[in-house]
Amino acid sequence: VLCYSVTAKKGGGGGDHYMTQEENWDRDLLLDPAWEKQQRKTFTAWCNSHLRKAGTQIENIEEDFRNGLKLMLLLEVISGERLPKPDKGKMRFHKIANVNKALDYISSKGVKLVSIGAEEIVDGNLKMTLGMIWTIILRFAIQDISVEETSAKEGLLLWCQRKTAPYRNVNVQNFHISWKDGLALCALIHRHRPDLIDYSKLRKDDPIGNLNTAFEVAEKYLDIPKMLDAEDIVNTPKPDEKAIMTYVSCFYHAFAGAEQAETAANRICKVLAVNQENERLMEEYEKLASELLEWIRRTIPWLENRVAEQTMRAMQQKLEDFRDYRRIHKPPRVQEKCQLEINFNTLQTKLRLSNRPAFMPSEGKMVSDIANAWKGLEQVEKGYEEWLLTEIRRLERLDHLAEKFKQKCSLHESWTTGKEHLLSQKDYETASLMEIRALMRKHEAFESDLAAHQDRVEQIAAIAQELNELDYHDAASVNTRCQGICDQWDNLGTLTQKRRDKSTLFVTEKLWETIDQLYLEFAKRAAPFNNWMDGAMEDLQDMFIVHSIEEIQSLITAHDQYKATLPEADKERIAIMGIQNEITKIAQTYGIKLVGVNPYTVLSPQDITNKWEAVKQLVPHRDQMLQEEVTRQQANERLRRSFAAQANIIGPWIQTKMEEIGHVSVDITGSLEEQMNNLKQYEQNIINYKSNIDKLEGDHQLIQEALVFDNKHTNYTMEHVRVGWEQLLTTIARTINEVENQILTRDAKGISQEQLNEFRASFNHFDRKRNGMMDPDDFRACLISMGYDLGEVEFARIMTLVDPNNTGVVTFQAFIDFMTRETAETDTAEQVMASFKILASDKSYITVEELRRELPPEQAEYCICRMTKYAGPDASPGALDYISFSSALYGESDL
């Protein structure tokens, strides 16, 4: 018995690769009668489902195609193409010619016919006729089915498996026994039209009922004619595959519209999800930027407030508040600024990858605006710290001067007490000659003492002037006291001169002259010596302020020089005491009764002795104070050296890490994942290094508390280290983000590692400043080297793509985006419009009900809120404009 075999080209296109169906009839085998019966019924029903569109049908499949006329008509209906004009004659050769025209058309569609000839069809050969119809079904109903790169039978089977997977008692593995119980067909219908079948009421033990239910529902609601008999399928051990495939393919084509709608909905959901995520990132950026700028706006006035406090304690509290700001309040804002830049770069990358326009933040919230605001903050911050330290030094100096002023004023006021009264007396009017001479000598001694005190008054005035120049808070009381002392000093000078002019002295006896001369000598020498001792005591008790070992050593040297003068001073004291002894000796020798004290001075020998002892006691006290200050300055020096030792390590370490990160970011020897791993290790090392920064901060605080303001052992200040550390944290975070974006771009655009390395090599070559950016001239040179023919207009257009924010530089990320822009597989506004058109059943608008039916709730509400009303002439109530919405998604209009 002659059988047939059918071989069809895979994929429906040209080429030499063919797919041979397992079900081919073999020349040595008979067609199973049960299969033949099923095929005859199924193929007849399938042909009639198409022929009825032309207003005709067949009754007997092997008879009605013999003249070739209905065969040609069937092919025209299912292909939508015109075949050659058929022969109208009724003779055998006319029929053969018509059938050959049909077979030639089938062959022209890439189908290789094996053992099927026009004569067999004209002769009514059932097996050849069934084989020919199967060829047509396979080519026009099954071959174009494609699911995940599988086609024809495999594609149809995979489609059935996908659709029936969730259903109990259904396991589609083939096109014969898997369909015998009817549940698979019912599951297909229920999956797409759950309103037609209540699947929960079906029973596996009722196959005939299940099959008939499927046949009836398909015929009534899906316009799929009944092509099979339930009893034949159930009673046949292995139902005919071709019959089952033919019938199932009708379901695939019936539900193709639903599949198309599902694909369209999935595309729209994907696009909307990208848009929603981008909007979320934009809102987050705007929120973070607003908060950061508001914090900077609030902080700058606080740092610009340079109203000085009047006390050292208050200014030190200001310094402590500033330390809290640096240590507690600012670090989180540094992280926010870094995160903001990372978010911005990530957002721009995602927008580029999804074919969206670049994000343009609100006015004043660009990354450059934030960078400028941050720069302004740091400038004000630096000025504020310098002002604080200057003020503390000023107050320290003021406190020292104020105390010194009070001490000198007290000494001077103590000395002047009673002097004005003494000078105003008129005792010379009733005095004897001796008394007059004594008064004269006493007055001369006072004038000598007065002249000696002139220097102290000048010192008091100089200190008062310096206090005024340094804006001492209690300058008014200082000025009042100083003016009082100056006025009193002027009055003492006037009274002294007046008293000298009114005194008249007479010569007395030689003896009294001698004693008188000795008294005078004592007074003249005792007064400057006493003044020297007063000055010495003042100097020994004088407060001092130093900031280095060299300064305290200078004071110690001066003190040692002073101590070296003590022996000479002691000789002067002995000489003065010798004058007093000479007076006593004369009086004793000549029996002169010495009444009262030395008329020329209020200083007694005992006063000299007592004050000398006081001076000697102050010397070791001064030694102790100086040594204590030496100890303090040595401690300060240790603080300086400790800080310098750390800073001289940390500063270069930060610089080295910055350079290493830069090298990693431009390295082309490894993959991006390897770069990322290296950068993550650097990031962890940097995080682990934070304890060294904290320790340095602690030492810096000790230095400030010790009022140490300079450090000759290092060029690194805490400010330098802080700025470097913040830059390092920002750089590692930004570099990691750049590599992440490069990975995102590579994966989204299918760039190989070799291509990426080539891009990096080209970029590095023209990155002449080695800062990870090209200026426009370098970028132009790079493009020319890669074969671009650039005019001014074209280059300007390219610059708007790679530098949308007009920063004047091209980053590596922007360079990659440009180089891969043309090959990117991204959704477009037109594709989204086409998807909406499918959901809208080819209308120019879409309704709220359609959106809610076809899309998930979140995406549906997103569209409803943002779509404008459709204003076309064919608009219905509630119609929405999906075309303008799709354009807005890609920045072609406002959303």
TIVEX-376282 format. One record per residue (C-alpha): x, y, z; residue in one letter. Coordinates in steps of 0.05 Angstrom, whole numbers, padded with zeros to 5 digits. Layout:
   east  north     up code
      X      Y      Z    A
...
//
This chain:
   east  north     up code
  00000  00000  00000    V
  00028  00068 -00019    L
  00035  00113  00042    C
  00059  00186  00048    Y
  00111  00226  00085    S
  00111  00300  00097    V
  00172  00343  00112    T
  00165  00417  00128    A
  00218  00471  00133    K
  00230  00493  00205    K
  00211  00565  00218    G
  00175  00577  00152    G
  00234  00614  00121    G
  00289  00596  00073    G
  00347  00551  00090    G
  00366  00479  00086    D
  00346  00456  00156    H
  00283  00413  00156    Y
  00241  00384  00211    M
  00214  00314  00197    T
  00149  00297  00234    Q
  00151  00232  00275    E
  00081  00216  00250    E
  00098  00205  00176    N
  00065  00145  00146    W
  00116  00094  00127    D
  00111  00058  00059    R
  00111 -00009  00094    D
  00056  00005  00145    L
 -00020  00011  00139    L
 -00056  00071  00169    L
 -00092  00050  00233    D
 -00167  00049  00217    P
 -00184  00085  00281    A
 -00133  00139  00265    W
 -00159  00143  00194    E
 -00230  00154  00220    K
 -00207  00208  00269    Q
 -00165  00243  00215    Q
 -00222  00241  00164    R
 -00270  00274  00213    K
 -00220  00324  00242    T
 -00190  00345  00175    F
 -00259  00351  00143    T
 -00283  00396  00201    A
 -00219  00437  00198    W
 -00226  00448  00122    C
 -00299  00468  00130    N
 -00282  00517  00186    S
 -00243  00556  00132    H
 -00285  00540  00070    L
 -00348  00567  00103    R
 -00316  00636  00100    K
 -00322  00628  00024    A
 -00393  00602  00029    G
 -00380  00529  00015    T
 -00359  00464  00048    Q
 -00340  00391  00034    I
 -00377  00328  00052    E
 -00328  00274  00030    N
 -00255  00293  00037    I
 -00227  00245 -00015    E
 -00281  00262 -00067    E
 -00292  00337 -00060    D
 -00219  00356 -00072    F
 -00211  00313 -00135    R
 -00223  00369 -00185    N
 -00175  00416 -00147    G
 -00225  00474 -00146    L
 -00242  00471 -00071    K
 -00170  00454 -00055    L
 -00147  00519 -00089    M
 -00203  00557 -00055    L
 -00182  00529  00013    L
 -00111  00552  00003    L
 -00134  00621 -00018    E
 -00177  00628  00045    V
 -00125  00605  00095    I
 -00066  00643  00062    S
 -00103  00706  00041    G
 -00067  00703 -00026    E
 -00093  00693 -00097    R
 -00074  00628 -00134    L
 -00069  00622 -00210    P
 -00136  00619 -00246    K
 -00163  00547 -00245    P
 -00180  00507 -00308    D
 -00256  00503 -00318    K
 -00257  00438 -00356    G
 -00281  00372 -00327    K
 -00233  00325 -00360    M
 -00179  00289 -00321    R
 -00122  00332 -00346    F
 -00161  00395 -00324    H
 -00168  00366 -00254    K
 -00094  00345 -00251    I
 -00074  00416 -00273    A
 -00116  00448 -00217    N
 -00088  00401 -00164    V
 -00017  00414 -00189    N
 -00029  00489 -00182    K
 -00048  00477 -00109    A
  00012  00431 -00097    L
  00059  00481 -00131    D
  00032  00536 -00084    Y
  00045  00491 -00023    I
  00116  00477 -00047    S
  00127  00552 -00058    S
  00115  00561  00017    K
  00177  00520  00033    G
  00142  00453  00042    V
  00174  00391  00011    K
  00121  00341 -00012    L
  00143  00268 -00010    V
  00104  00216 -00051    S
  00043  00261 -00060    I
  00023  00273 -00133    G
 -00036  00305 -00167    A
 -00057  00238 -00198    E
 -00068  00206 -00129    E
 -00111  00265 -00107    I
 -00151  00264 -00172    V
 -00160  00189 -00165    D
 -00190  00199 -00095    G
 -00133  00165 -00056    N
 -00155  00176  00016    L
 -00087  00166  00047    K
 -00053  00215 -00001    M
 -00110  00265  00008    T
 -00105  00261  00084    L
 -00030  00269  00078    G
 -00038  00331  00035    M
 -00088  00363  00083    I
 -00041  00348  00141    W
  00014  00383  00102    T
 -00031  00444  00095    I
 -00051  00443  00169    I
  00021  00434  00190    L
  00045  00492  00146    R
 -00011  00542  00157    F
 -00039  00525  00226    A
  00018  00496  00267    I
  00086  00514  00237    Q
  00082  00588  00255    D
  00068  00573  00328    I
  00129  00596  00368    S
  00140  00594  00443    V
  00208  00612  00472    E
  00247  00596  00409    E
  00212  00529  00397    T
  00165  00522  00339    S
  00111  00477  00307    A
  00096  00415  00348    K
  00146  00431  00404    E
  00121  00502  00409    G
  00048  00481  00411    L
  00063  00428  00464    L
  00101  00478  00507    L
  00043  00527  00501    W
 -00006  00474  00525    C
  00040  00454  00583    Q
  00047  00527  00605    R
 -00028  00541  00603    K
 -00049  00477  00638    T
  00007  00473  00690    A
 -00035  00501  00748    P
 -00092  00451  00739    Y
 -00101  00387  00779    R
 -00103  00320  00742    N
 -00073  00351  00679    V
 -00004  00331  00655    N
  00006  00346  00580    V
  00065  00306  00554    Q
  00042  00290  00482    N
 -00014  00297  00433    F
 -00048  00230  00443    H
 -00062  00198  00512    I
 -00052  00264  00551    S
 -00119  00287  00521    W
 -00162  00225  00530    K
 -00196  00247  00595    D
 -00217  00314  00566    G
 -00189  00353  00626    L
 -00132  00384  00586    A
 -00181  00414  00536    L
 -00226  00440  00591    C
 -00165  00469  00627    A
 -00144  00506  00563    L
 -00213  00537  00557    I
 -00218  00554  00632    H
 -00149  00586  00632    R
 -00170  00636  00579    H
 -00246  00639  00591    R
 -00261  00618  00664    P
 -00332  00642  00654    D
 -00347  00585  00605    L
 -00329  00524  00647    I
 -00332  00509  00722    D
 -00269  00468  00725    Y
 -00278  00449  00798    S
 -00339  00407  00780    K
 -00303  00364  00728    L
 -00285  00292  00745    R
 -00227  00252  00717    K
 -00271  00189  00715    D
 -00319  00222  00665    D
 -00276  00230  00603    P
 -00333  00229  00553    I
 -00371  00283  00592    G
 -00308  00325  00597    N
 -00293  00319  00523    L
 -00364  00335  00501    N
 -00365  00394  00548    T
 -00302  00421  00516    A
 -00327  00407  00445    F
 -00394  00441  00458    E
 -00366  00502  00492    V
 -00312  00511  00438    A
 -00363  00506  00383    E
 -00414  00552  00416    K
 -00370  00606  00445    Y
 -00302  00601  00411    L
 -00325  00587  00339    D
 -00283  00523  00338    I
 -00323  00468  00301    P
 -00328  00399  00331    K
 -00272  00359  00298    M
 -00269  00297  00342    L
 -00315  00246  00373    D
 -00309  00236  00448    A
 -00323  00161  00442    E
 -00270  00151  00389    D
 -00217  00186  00431    I
 -00235  00148  00495    V
 -00241  00080  00461    N
 -00176  00087  00421    T
 -00115  00065  00461    P
 -00073  00119  00429    K
 -00113  00174  00394    P
 -00087  00202  00329    D
 -00035  00256  00341    E
 -00049  00295  00278    K
 -00123  00299  00294    A
 -00109  00322  00365    I
 -00056  00372  00342    M
 -00103  00400  00289    T
 -00159  00411  00339    Y
 -00113  00439  00394    V
 -00081  00487  00344    S
 -00150  00518  00334    C
 -00150  00535  00409    F
 -00081  00567  00402    Y
 -00105  00612  00345    H
 -00170  00627  00380    A
 -00133  00651  00441    F
 -00077  00685  00402    A
 -00110  00752  00414    G
 -00110  00740  00489    A
 -00037  00720  00485    E
 -00022  00784  00447    Q
 -00060  00825  00499    A
 -00022  00790  00555    E
  00044  00805  00521    T
  00023  00878  00511    A
  00002  00883  00584    A
  00068  00854  00606    N
  00106  00904  00564    R
  00065  00962  00592    I
  00075  00937  00663    C
  00149  00932  00652    K
  00153  01002  00624    V
  00109  01030  00680    L
  00150  00995  00733    A
  00213  01027  00705    V
  00178  01095  00704    N
  00151  01087  00775    Q
  00220  01067  00801    E
  00251  01127  00765    N
  00198  01174  00794    E
  00211  01145  00863    R
  00286  01158  00854    L
  00272  01228  00829    M
  00227  01243  00889    E
  00278  01214  00936    E
  00333  01256  00905    Y
  00290  01319  00910    E
  00274  01303  00983    K
  00346  01289  01002    L
  00371  01351  00964    A
  00318  01395  00997    S
  00335  01369  01066    E
  00410  01376  01056    L
  00404  01446  01027    L
  00357  01466  01083    E
  00407  01440  01135    W
  00463  01479  01101    I
  00418  01541  01099    R
  00404  01535  01174    R
  00476  01519  01192    T
  00512  01575  01155    I
  00480  01632  01196    P
  00502  01597  01260    W
  00573  01592  01233    L
  00571  01664  01209    E
  00551  01690  01278    N
  00616  01721  01301    R
  00589  01756  01364    V
  00645  01746  01414    A
  00632  01725  01485    E
  00661  01765  01543    Q
  00690  01707  01582    T
  00738  01651  01566    M
  00688  01599  01593    R
  00634  01623  01545    A
  00681  01621  01485    M
  00706  01552  01503    Q
  00634  01529  01505    Q
  00626  01557  01435    K
  00688  01516  01415    L
  00658  01454  01447    E
  00592  01465  01409    D
  00632  01471  01345    F
  00668  01405  01361    R
  00600  01372  01371    D
  00579  01399  01304    Y
  00641  01370  01271    R
  00638  01304  01309    R
  00563  01290  01313    I
  00521  01333  01267    H
  00563  01340  01204    K
  00585  01267  01190    P
  00514  01243  01174    P
  00507  01301  01126    R
  00572  01282  01092    V
  00542  01213  01081    Q
  00477  01244  01055    E
  00515  01286  01005    K
  00553  01225  00981    C
  00490  01184  00977    Q
  00456  01240  00939    L
  00510  01240  00885    E
  00506  01163  00881    I
  00430  01165  00874    N
  00436  01218  00820    F
  00486  01179  00779    N
  00447  01114  00787    T
  00382  01149  00766    L
  00415  01180  00704    Q
  00443  01111  00685    T
  00375  01078  00692    K
  00342  01134  00652    L
  00393  01126  00596    R
  00385  01050  00596    L
  00309  01055  00592    S
  00313  01107  00535    N
  00286  01162  00580    R
  00310  01235  00580    P
  00361  01256  00632    A
  00334  01277  00700    F
  00336  01352  00711    M
  00327  01369  00785    P
  00288  01429  00808    S
  00322  01496  00803    E
  00377  01503  00854    G
  00380  01428  00869    K
  00430  01405  00816    M
  00490  01365  00842    V
  00533  01425  00824    S
  00487  01470  00866    D
  00494  01424  00925    I
  00569  01421  00915    A
  00573  01497  00913    N
  00530  01503  00976    A
  00574  01451  01011    W
  00636  01488  00990    K
  00607  01553  01018    G
  00590  01516  01083    L
  00661  01490  01090    E
  00691  01559  01076    Q
  00646  01590  01130    V
  00662  01532  01175    E
  00737  01543  01167    K
  00729  01617  01180    G
  00687  01604  01242    Y
  00740  01557  01272    E
  00795  01607  01258    E
  00753  01662  01290    W
  00739  01619  01351    L
  00813  01604  01363    L
  00831  01678  01351    T
  00778  01699  01401    E
  00803  01649  01453    I
  00873  01675  01445    R
  00847  01746  01451    R
  00808  01731  01515    L
  00867  01693  01543    E
  00910  01754  01530    R
  00857  01800  01558    L
  00850  01760  01622    D
  00925  01762  01631    H
  00929  01837  01618    L
  00869  01852  01663    A
  00900  01815  01721    E
  00966  01849  01709    K
  00931  01916  01706    F
  00896  01904  01773    K
  00961  01882  01806    Q
  01001  01942  01784    K
  00944  01990  01801    C
  00938  01960  01870    S
  01013  01968  01882    L
  01012  02040  01856    H
  00950  02059  01896    E
  00980  02029  01958    S
  01043  02072  01948    W
  01004  02137  01935    T
  00960  02130  01996    T
  00970  02192  02040    G
  01020  02224  01993    K
  00973  02281  01972    E
  00957  02297  02044    H
  01032  02298  02062    L
  01049  02345  02004    L
  00991  02391  02022    S
  01015  02403  02094    Q
  01043  02472  02113    K
  01087  02447  02169    D
  01145  02488  02143    Y
  01112  02552  02167    E
  01125  02537  02241    T
  01186  02493  02234    A
  01255  02507  02260    S
  01316  02510  02216    L
  01332  02438  02230    M
  01262  02418  02216    E
  01261  02459  02153    I
  01325  02427  02128    R
  01297  02360  02147    A
  01234  02375  02109    L
  01275  02396  02049    M
  01316  02333  02050    R
  01253  02292  02059    K
  01222  02327  02000    H
  01283  02313  01957    E
  01278  02239  01976    A
  01205  02239  01958    F
  01220  02270  01890    E
  01270  02215  01878    S
  01218  02163  01898    D
  01166  02198  01854    L
  01212  02195  01794    A
  01224  02121  01806    A
  01149  02108  01803    H
  01140  02143  01736    Q
  01155  02078  01698    D
  01099  02040  01735    R
  01048  02093  01717    V
  01069  02089  01644    E
  01062  02013  01647    Q
  00992  02019  01676    I
  00972  02067  01620    A
  01002  02022  01567    A
  00964  01961  01593    I
  00900  02001  01595    A
  00911  02022  01523    Q
  00923  01950  01500    E
  00860  01927  01537    L
  00821  01980  01498    N
  00852  01959  01432    E
  00834  01885  01446    L
  00762  01906  01461    D
  00762  01884  01534    Y
  00691  01876  01558    H
  00703  01916  01622    D
  00744  01971  01588    A
  00702  02025  01620    A
  00723  02008  01691    S
  00795  01999  01667    V
  00794  02068  01635    N
  00763  02100  01697    T
  00815  02070  01743    R
  00872  02087  01696    C
  00847  02159  01689    Q
  00842  02165  01764    G
  00914  02141  01772    I
  00938  02189  01718    C
  00900  02248  01747    D
  00927  02232  01816    Q
  00997  02226  01787    W
  00992  02295  01755    D
  00966  02323  01821    N
  01024  02293  01859    L
  01073  02325  01810    G
  01039  02392  01818    T
  01038  02388  01894    L
  01111  02365  01895    T
  01134  02425  01854    Q
  01092  02473  01896    K
  01120  02446  01961    R
  01192  02454  01936    R
  01180  02526  01916    D
  01153  02545  01985    K
  01207  02510  02028    S
  01265  02551  02056    T
  01323  02516  02093    L
  01380  02542  02136    F
  01447  02516  02149    V
  01454  02482  02216    T
  01513  02451  02253    E
  01564  02409  02217    K
  01546  02350  02258    L
  01473  02353  02241    W
  01496  02366  02170    E
  01536  02302  02171    T
  01479  02263  02202    I
  01433  02298  02156    D
  01476  02280  02096    Q
  01478  02208  02120    L
  01403  02208  02129    Y
  01397  02237  02060    L
  01446  02187  02031    E
  01406  02131  02064    F
  01341  02158  02037    A
  01369  02168  01967    K
  01399  02099  01963    R
  01343  02065  02001    A
  01288  02093  01956    A
  01314  02064  01889    P
  01335  02000  01923    F
  01266  01995  01953    N
  01236  02010  01885    N
  01281  01956  01854    W
  01256  01907  01907    M
  01184  01928  01891    D
  01198  01916  01817    G
  01232  01850  01833    A
  01173  01827  01874    M
  01126  01850  01819    E
  01167  01813  01767    D
  01173  01751  01811    L
  01097  01751  01820    Q
  01082  01772  01748    D
  01036  01727  01709    M
  01060  01699  01643    F
  01031  01664  01583    I
  01073  01622  01536    V
  01058  01573  01479    H
  01123  01536  01470    S
  01183  01508  01506    I
  01225  01561  01473    E
  01184  01616  01504    E
  01187  01587  01574    I
  01261  01575  01566    Q
  01267  01649  01549    S
  01232  01666  01615    L
  01276  01617  01653    I
  01338  01650  01622    T
  01313  01718  01643    A
  01299  01693  01713    H
  01369  01662  01717    D
  01398  01729  01696    Q
  01357  01763  01750    Y
  01382  01714  01802    K
  01453  01729  01779    A
  01441  01802  01800    T
  01422  01783  01872    L
  01493  01784  01899    P
  01503  01856  01874    E
  01436  01875  01903    A
  01456  01845  01969    D
  01519  01887  01969    K
  01476  01949  01958    E
  01432  01928  02016    R
  01493  01920  02061    I
  01519  01988  02040    A
  01451  02020  02055    I
  01449  01986  02122    M
  01521  02011  02134    G
  01497  02084  02126    I
  01447  02072  02181    Q
  01501  02041  02224    N
  01545  02103  02212    E
  01489  02149  02236    I
  01480  02108  02298    T
  01555  02108  02311    K
  01559  02185  02304    I
  01500  02195  02351    A
  01530  02148  02402    Q
  01599  02180  02396    T
  01575  02252  02404    Y
  01517  02239  02450    G
  01466  02262  02401    I
  01397  02239  02415    K
  01364  02215  02353    L
  01291  02228  02358    V
  01242  02196  02311    G
  01258  02166  02244    V
  01298  02188  02183    N
  01268  02254  02163    P
  01281  02241  02089    Y
  01245  02176  02081    T
  01190  02134  02109    V
  01234  02074  02097    L
  01266  02044  02158    S
  01324  01996  02159    P
  01275  01943  02183    Q
  01231  01957  02122    D
  01291  01944  02077    I
  01308  01880  02114    T
  01237  01853  02113    N
  01227  01868  02039    K
  01295  01836  02023    W
  01273  01773  02059    E
  01208  01773  02020    A
  01246  01779  01954    V
  01290  01720  01973    K
  01228  01678  01989    Q
  01195  01695  01922    L
  01255  01671  01881    V
  01244  01596  01894    P
  01169  01606  01885    H
  01183  01635  01817    R
  01230  01577  01802    D
  01173  01529  01819    Q
  01123  01565  01774    M
  01172  01565  01716    L
  01186  01492  01725    Q
  01112  01476  01727    E
  01104  01514  01662    E
  01163  01476  01632    V
  01127  01411  01651    T
  01062  01437  01619    R
  01098  01458  01555    Q
  01134  01391  01552    Q
  01066  01357  01557    A
  01041  01403  01502    N
  01101  01385  01460    E
  01086  01311  01471    R
  01015  01324  01447    L
  01043  01360  01386    R
  01091  01303  01370    R
  01037  01250  01382    S
  00988  01286  01336    F
  01043  01298  01284    A
  01065  01225  01285    A
  00995  01202  01269    Q
  00978  01258  01221    A
  01043  01246  01182    N
  01020  01174  01172    I
  00945  01186  01161    I
  00954  01243  01112    G
  00998  01204  01062    P
  00955  01142  01074    W
  00893  01179  01052    I
  00929  01207  00991    Q
  00955  01138  00973    T
  00886  01107  00978    K
  00858  01162  00934    M
  00910  01146  00881    E
  00900  01071  00887    E
  00824  01079  00879    I
  00837  01121  00818    G
  00881  01066  00789    H
  00830  01012  00803    V
  00775  01052  00770    S
  00814  01059  00705    V
  00844  00988  00707    D
  00828  00948  00645    I
  00864  00883  00662    T
  00806  00851  00700    G
  00731  00846  00696    S
  00683  00896  00726    L
  00666  00845  00780    E
  00740  00841  00798    E
  00743  00917  00801    Q
  00681  00916  00845    M
  00712  00865  00892    N
  00777  00906  00896    N
  00737  00969  00911    L
  00696  00934  00964    K
  00760  00912  00997    Q
  00786  00983  00994    Y
  00720  01007  01024    E
  00726  00957  01081    Q
  00798  00977  01094    N
  00777  01050  01096    I
  00721  01035  01144    I
  00769  00995  01188    N
  00817  01055  01187    Y
  00765  01100  01218    K
  00791  01085  01288    S
  00856  01120  01270    N
  00818  01183  01250    I
  00778  01180  01315    D
  00843  01174  01355    K
  00872  01233  01318    L
  00808  01273  01333    E
  00817  01255  01406    G
  00889  01280  01406    D
  00867  01343  01369    H
  00815  01356  01423    Q
  00868  01349  01477    L
  00912  01398  01439    I
  00856  01449  01434    Q
  00838  01440  01507    E
  00911  01453  01524    A
  00906  01517  01482    L
  00961  01494  01434    V
  00952  01531  01369    F
  01012  01512  01327    D
  01052  01449  01310    N
  01118  01454  01275    K
  01125  01378  01270    H
  01073  01368  01215    T
  01042  01405  01156    N
  00976  01368  01167    Y
  00922  01402  01208    T
  00860  01367  01232    M
  00822  01407  01181    E
  00866  01378  01125    H
  00856  01307  01151    V
  00780  01317  01158    R
  00773  01343  01087    V
  00817  01288  01060    G
  00779  01234  01098    W
  00711  01261  01074    E
  00738  01263  01002    Q
  00763  01192  01009    L
  00695  01167  01034    L
  00660  01204  00978    T
  00709  01179  00925    T
  00705  01105  00944    I
  00628  01109  00947    A
  00625  01146  00881    R
  00674  01099  00847    T
  00636  01037  00870    I
  00572  01069  00844    N
  00606  01083  00777    E
  00627  01010  00770    V
  00557  00987  00790    E
  00529  01031  00736    N
  00579  01004  00686    Q
  00557  00933  00704    I
  00485  00954  00697    L
  00500  00984  00629    T
  00541  00924  00606    R
  00487  00874  00625    D
  00430  00916  00597    A
  00464  00930  00531    K
  00501  00864  00522    G
  00572  00893  00522    I
  00627  00842  00528    S
  00685  00850  00576    Q
  00732  00858  00516    E
  00689  00915  00488    Q
  00687  00948  00556    L
  00763  00943  00560    N
  00769  00974  00491    E
  00724  01031  00513    F
  00765  01040  00576    R
  00831  01040  00538    A
  00806  01093  00490    S
  00778  01135  00546    F
  00842  01130  00587    N
  00884  01150  00528    H
  00847  01215  00518    F
  00836  01228  00593    D
  00897  01273  00592    R
  00886  01303  00661    K
  00878  01233  00691    R
  00817  01255  00731    N
  00767  01205  00701    G
  00737  01257  00654    M
  00749  01283  00584    M
  00739  01356  00564    D
  00702  01369  00499    P
  00766  01376  00458    D
  00794  01310  00482    D
  00726  01276  00470    F
  00725  01303  00399    R
  00795  01276  00387    A
  00774  01209  00416    C
  00714  01204  00369    L
  00756  01224  00308    I
  00806  01170  00326    S
  00749  01119  00326    M
  00728  01139  00255    G
  00673  01190  00268    Y
  00665  01245  00216    D
  00645  01304  00259    L
  00619  01372  00238    G
  00604  01426  00288    E
  00529  01413  00288    V
  00537  01337  00296    E
  00588  01345  00352    F
  00542  01394  00388    A
  00486  01343  00383    R
  00530  01288  00411    I
  00552  01334  00468    M
  00478  01344  00488    T
  00474  01268  00495    L
  00537  01257  00536    V
  00534  01322  00576    D
  00459  01339  00584    P
  00473  01382  00645    N
  00526  01424  00609    N
  00581  01410  00660    T
  00636  01416  00607    G
  00663  01345  00618    V
  00648  01275  00593    V
  00649  01219  00644    T
  00666  01146  00629    F
  00594  01126  00642    Q
  00568  01177  00592    A
  00621  01154  00543    F
  00598  01081  00549    I
  00525  01102  00542    D
  00540  01139  00478    F
  00582  01083  00448    M
  00526  01032  00460    T
  00466  01077  00448    R
  00451  01053  00378    E
  00452  00979  00395    T
  00410  00984  00458    A
  00348  00941  00459    E
  00300  00985  00497    T
  00226  00997  00494    D
  00204  01058  00455    T
  00144  01104  00460    A
  00117  01073  00395    E
  00121  01002  00424    Q
  00084  01024  00486    V
  00030  01058  00443    M
  00023  00993  00403    A
  00015  00953  00467    S
 -00039  01001  00493    F
 -00074  00996  00425    K
 -00078  00920  00433    I
 -00109  00927  00502    L
 -00157  00979  00473    A
 -00180  00932  00417    S
 -00149  00978  00363    D
 -00184  01040  00388    K
 -00148  01107  00392    S
 -00166  01112  00465    Y
 -00173  01066  00525    I
 -00224  01063  00580    T
 -00216  01058  00655    V
 -00250  00990  00654    E
 -00201  00964  00603    E
 -00142  00988  00643    L
 -00167  00956  00707    R
 -00183  00891  00670    R
 -00117  00884  00634    E
 -00066  00913  00683    L
 -00049  00899  00757    P
 -00084  00947  00804    P
 -00023  00989  00820    E
 -00004  01000  00747    Q
 -00076  01011  00726    A
 -00086  01066  00778    E
 -00019  01097  00759    Y
 -00044  01103  00687    C
 -00114  01128  00706    I
 -00085  01183  00750    C
 -00037  01208  00696    R
 -00074  01198  00630    M
 -00111  01258  00602    T
 -00181  01254  00573    K
 -00184  01233  00500    Y
 -00211  01290  00456    A
 -00217  01255  00389    G
 -00282  01254  00348    P
 -00292  01180  00364    D
 -00287  01191  00440    A
 -00335  01156  00487    S
 -00350  01176  00559    P
 -00289  01166  00603    G
 -00242  01155  00544    A
 -00168  01165  00562    L
 -00111  01187  00516    D
 -00058  01132  00518    Y
 -00017  01163  00460    I
  00002  01228  00497    S
  00014  01186  00560    F
  00063  01140  00523    S
  00100  01200  00494    S
  00106  01231  00563    A
  00136  01167  00591    L
  00196  01179  00545    Y
  00201  01253  00556    G
  00170  01273  00489    E
  00117  01313  00525    S
  00098  01332  00597    D
  00068  01277  00640    L
//
